Structure formats: structure tokens, C-alpha cells
Amino acid sequence: MSEVGPEGYRVAVVTAGLREPSSTRLLADRLGEATVLAVTERGERIELDVVDVRLLASAMTNALLTGVEAAELGDALRRVTGADAVIAVTPIFSGSYNGLFKMFFDLLGEDALTGTPVLLGATAGTPRHSLAVDHALRPLFAYLRALVVPTAVFAATDDFGQVGPTKRSDDVAPLAQRVTRAAGELADLLLSRPRKRPTDPLTDFTPFTHLIPTPTPPAK
């Protein structure tokens, strides 16, 4: 988890790839790096905080079945709900987000992302799955009342090997262009909103003395 200074924005990057390495994590890293560049170019500080839900699979299953939340899962959920913006990236299976991605956001709570800027990303083996971003991901985050940026980034396997018309590098390839555009939109939306302030759970408690009923004086 990244340490964030008092004047920096914090962006949580939620990635639901199933392997290491994975194209989903690769896309998440590209979106994160582009967002850092877009925000710093606008004169602001930013920190990325990556949450790899693959590492929380057992804890999420246990939480859904028993209602018991492991410490590492609770920490990850708080890091996302406390972020100023979220980059959410999932592989597409059978025309929709994968189960780990859905489990994580189910546990997050339906009010946790209200008003939070979100950039959506997805990966799949072929471009045939690209519409899943609009018919599956956007409705999920609309239900969560997040502010989703207009440009979502879908990447098929072939997209990662494309080069631009100059044949020099992939910095002008279609995928790179979409990443840059989406990151710029997220940066603009992020900077237009007030930063979230970290809250200390220890400041919201009921003093022990208030839990003890005041004795009633004996009747005379």
C-alpha cells in the first residue's frame, strides 16, 4: 500500500487477473501510469495503491459464506473506499466480468463508491468481448453510483503487440491512444472534486462511561 502525503490524490487500482503475469495486470499498470502522468502534468501529486483481488480469493469466499472479514480483506476494502478515484480492470469471461471482480465489489457495499470517479478497463482473448464493458461493467458501477469516465479501455491479446504507423514503438498504437485519453478524463474528473480525507476509526466511538446507565437515586 502506498503512503499518501497530505496534499496528494490517492487512486486505487483494482485488478482481477487470475495469473501472474496477466494481461489484466498489464493493462491496469498502463492505466495507472498514464493517470499519474496526466495528474502530474496538471500540477498535482498522486499516489497509486494496487489491490490484486486474486490474492484475496480465499478471504472473499469466506467473508461471503460466513460473514467473517479477514484483516487483509478489510484493509483492501478500506483502501478502495477511501481512495479519491478508482481504476477497475477485469478479464472478460463468458461475456462479463469474472467472479473475483464481482465478489470484491459485492463486499464493498452499494454506497461505498457514491460520487467516486472510476476508470474502467477490461481484457480478453479477442475483440468479440469488447461490448462487455458497456453491457456489464457500466451497469455495475452505475448501480454503485460511481462517476465513470466516458472512455473505457478494452484490450484484446493482439492489442498489446500493436505498433503505430511509424513502426517505432507502441506509444502511438490505438491501445496507447485509448489509455492516454481515458487517463486524461479521469485526471480531469479527479481534480474537479475535493479530496477524500482519511478517517480515523478510533475517533468515532462511544465512551465507556456512556454505556453504563446512570444509577437512579433511591426513593425517599
C-alpha positions, 0 to 999 in steps of 0.5 A: 500500500502506498503512503499518501502525503497530505496534499496528494490524490490517492487512486486505487487500482483494482485488478482481477487477473487470475495469473501472474503475469496477466494481461489484466495486470498489464493493462491496469499498470498502463492505466495507472501510469498514464493517470499519474502522468496526466495528474502530474502534468496538471500540477498535482501529486498522486499516489497509486495503491494496487489491490490484486483481488486474486490474492484475496480469493480465499478471504472473499469466499469466506467473508461471503459464506460466513460473514467473517472479514479477514484483516487483509480483506478489510484493509483492501476494502478500506483502501478502495473506499477511501481512495479519491478515484478508482481504476477497475480492470477485469478479464472478460469471461463468458461475456462479463466480468469474472467472479473475483471482480464481482465478489470484491465489489459485492463486499464493498457495499452499494454506497461505498463508491457514491460520487467516486470517479472510476476508470474502467478497463477490461481484457480478453482473448479477442475483440468479440468481448469488447461490448462487455464493458458497456453491457456489464461493467457500466451497469455495475458501477452505475448501480454503485453510483460511481462517476465513470469516465466516458472512455473505457479501455478494452484490450484484446491479446493482439492489442498489446503487440500493436505498433503505430504507423511509424513502426517505432514503438507502441506509444502511438498504437490505438491501445496507447491512444485509448489509455492516454485519453481515458487517463486524461478524463479521469485526471480531469474528473479527479481534480474537479472534486475535493479530496477524500480525507482519511478517517480515523476509526478510533475517533468515532466511538462511544465512551465507556462511561456512556454505556453504563446507565446512570444509577437512579437515586433511591426513593425517599 
